[in-house]
Amino acid sequence: MIWWRRTPLETTIDGLYGTIVAQARLPIFYTDYGVPDTLEGRFEMLVLHQALAARRIARETATSQLGPVLFDRFCRDLDHNLREMGVGDLTVPKRMRAFGEAYFGRARAYDQALSVRDHEACAQALARNVYGAAIASAGARRLARYMEEAARQLDAVQPSAFAAGLLRFPDPMAIPSAIAA
C-alpha cells in the first residue's frame, strides 16, 4: 500500500484556497449584492477573491512563492469543474485558456483600481466583469466597497498567517448597501 503524505505547502494552499472558495460562495453576494447566481457569477466571485489573495501574497518576499502554487490550485479546480460538467477533453484546454485570460485581465483591473484607491474605477470594473453592465449599479458600488475593505484588511495580515494557510475576508454583511450622505 502506498501512503500519500501531504506536504506543509499543500496543506497551506488547501487552507488558503478553501477560504477563497467558501467566501466566494457566500449567499449574500447573490441575494443582497445582486451578483448573478449563475456559473458566470460564481466564477466572477471566485476570481475576485483569488485575485485579492494573490495580490496581497505577492507583496511579501516571504510568501511570494505561494502565489503561483495558489494559482495552480485555482486552475486545477476550474479544470476539475469543467470535466465534472461534462466538457470534453478537447474543449477543456480552450476553456482554461479563456479562464486564464479572464482572470489576469480582471486581476490587473482590480489591482490598478485598488492601488490608486479609485472607488469609481473599482465599481466600473466590477460592473463590467461581474454584472455585465456599462454603468455601476448599487450592487457594483457595494461590491467595490467590499473589495476595498478586503484589500485593506488583507494588507494588515502578517505574512506568517498566509504561510500557515490562514486567510480572512471581511463579513460582506458589514458593508452597508448605501453610503449615508
N, C-alpha and C positions, 0 to 999 in steps of 0.2 A: 504494500500500500504506500502511495506517495502522499506525503503531507505537504500542504501548501502553507507556508508561513508568510504572513503579511509583513511587509517592511514598515518601519515607522513612517516613511514618506507616504506609502499607500494609505495608512490609517489617517494621516494628516489630510491628505487630499480628499478622502471619503468624507471626513468631518466637514471640511470647507464646502465641498460640492453638495453634500446633503443639506447643509444650511441654506445654500443658494436655492436649491430646488424647493425646499419647504417654504421659504419666503415667497418665491415666485408663484407658488400655488395658493397662497392665502386668498380665501374667497372675497375678502373686502376689495381687492383690486378689481374684481369682476362685477361686484354688486355696487359698491359705493363710488369707486373711481371711474366706472364705466368702461374699463378695458374689455374689449370683446372677448367673450368666453368661447373662443374658438381655438383651433390648433395654432393659428397665426398669433392670436392674442397671448396665448400661453407661451409660445416661442418668444414673443417680444418681452414678456416679463422675465423669462429665463435669461435672455440676452442682457437686459438691463441690470439684473443682479450679478450676473457673471462679469459684466464689464465694470461695474462698481468695485467688485472684489479684486479683479485683475489690476485695475487702475491703482488701487492702494498697495497691493502686494508688490507691484513693480517699482514703487518708490523707495523701497528699502533694499539695500545690498544684502542684508541678512535673509530676506525672504524672496528675493527676485527669482531664485531657481524654482520656486513654487508655481510661478505664473505659467510657464509652458506646460508643466505637468497638469495643472488645473485645467488649462485649455484643452489638453488632450483628453481629460476625463469628460469634459463637456462634449467634445466631438464624438467620443465613444458612446455616450448616452444618446446623442442625436442619431447616430448610425443605428444603434440598437432599436430605438423607437421607430425609425423608418422601416426596418426589417420586420418588426412586430406588426406594423400596419399593413404589411404585405407588399411593400415597394420592392420591385425586382432588383436582383443583383446588378444588372446593367445600368439601372437608373440611380441607384444609391450614390455612386461617386459624383454624378452630375448634381444631385440634390445637395450633397455635402459641400461641394464647391460653392454653390449658391448660398448655402447657410454661412459658410466661412466669409464670403464677400459681404453678406448682410451684417454679420457680427462685427467685422472690422470697420465697416462704414459707420455703423451705429456707435460702436465704442469710441471711434475718433470724434464723431459729432458730440457725444455726451461729454467726453473729456475736454474738448475745446470749450464748450459752454461752461462746464464746471470750473475749469482753470481760470477763466476770467470773471467768474461769478455773474454770469449773464442769465438771469432768470428767464427773460423773454426767449433767448436762444435755446435754453433747455426746454421750455414749453413748446416752442416751434418744432424742435427735433422730435419730441415725444408725440406731438400732434401728427406729424408726418409719418413716423415709424410705427407707433403703437395704435393710433386711432385712424390712420389713413385719411387724414384731413389736412386741408391747407391752412386752416385757422385754428389756433389753440382754443379748445373748449375749456370749461371749468374743470373737467376731469384731467385734461392735459396739464393745466396750471397746478392743480393739486398734486398730480404725479411729479411734476417738476419740483415742487416744494419737498415732497418725499425724497426724491433723488438727491436734492441739495442737502437735506438733513442726513441722509445715509452717507453721503460723501464726507460731510463734516464729522460725523461720528466715527466713521472708518479711519479718517485721518488721525484721530486721537488714540487709536488702538496701538498698543505696543507690538513690535514685530514678533516677540516671543509668543503672543497669543495666536498669531497666524501659524507660526511654526508648530504650535500644539494643536492645530486644526480647529481653533475657536474663531468664530465669526459671528458678529451680531449686527443685525439691521434694526432700524427704528421700528416702532409699532406704527403701522400705517393708520391705525385708528386715531393716533395722537396728532395727526396732521389735519388741521382744520380744512373744511371744504371750501371756505371762503375767508379771505383776509378782511378783517373788520377795517372800515375806513377810518 
